[in-house]
Amino acid sequence: MNVETIKVGKTYVLKNGLLRRLEKLEIREGTLSAGYTPIDRKGNEGQLKWSKAITFAITALGEAKA
């Protein structure tokens, strides 16, 4: 996916099959960062984690339909 196409509040499926809900997009330490909540296979939500927005967009295959 492209960085411009990801939207806050949507849940995305990653290449490994796991789900991530994008909570925040903000500039941290000079780079655009994505704050996301991981969702495991049982539907349990984890703690907010941060990664580069580029990395998040590259690993996201598309929006989850569930």
C-alpha positions in Angstrom: 0.0 0.0 0.0 0.9 3.6 -0.3 1.4 5.9 2.7 -1.2 8.3 1.4 -3.9 5.6 1.3 -3.7 4.5 4.9 -6.3 6.1 7.2 -6.6 6.5 11.0 -9.2 4.3 12.6 -9.1 1.6 10.0 -8.0 -2.0 10.6 -5.5 -3.4 8.2 -4.3 -7.0 7.4 -0.5 -7.4 7.3 1.5 -9.8 5.2 1.8 -12.3 8.1 -2.0 -12.4 8.4 -2.3 -10.4 11.6 -4.5 -7.4 12.1 -3.4 -3.9 13.2 -5.7 -0.9 13.9 -4.1 2.4 13.0 -4.7 4.8 15.9 -2.5 7.8 15.1 -0.3 9.3 12.4 2.1 11.9 13.7 5.6 13.3 13.2 7.9 11.9 15.8 11.7 12.6 15.8 11.5 14.1 12.3 9.7 11.1 10.6 6.1 10.3 10.0 5.2 7.5 12.5 2.2 5.3 12.8 0.7 4.4 16.2 -1.2 1.1 16.0 -2.9 -1.4 18.2 -2.1 -5.1 17.4 -5.0 -7.5 17.4 -4.3 -11.2 17.9 -6.1 -14.1 16.2 -8.6 -14.4 19.1 -9.5 -10.8 18.8 -7.7 -9.5 21.9 -6.2 -6.0 21.5 -2.7 -5.2 22.8 -0.9 -2.0 23.8 -0.3 0.9 21.4 2.9 0.5 19.5 4.8 2.8 17.1 6.6 2.2 13.8 7.5 4.2 10.8 4.5 5.0 8.6 6.4 3.8 5.5 7.0 0.4 7.2 3.4 0.1 8.3 2.1 0.9 4.8 4.5 -1.6 3.1 3.5 -4.5 5.3 -0.2 -3.8 5.0 -1.9 -5.7 2.3 -5.3 -4.0 2.6 -8.2 -3.0 4.8 -9.8 -5.8 6.9 -13.4 -6.5 6.1 -14.4 -7.7 9.5 
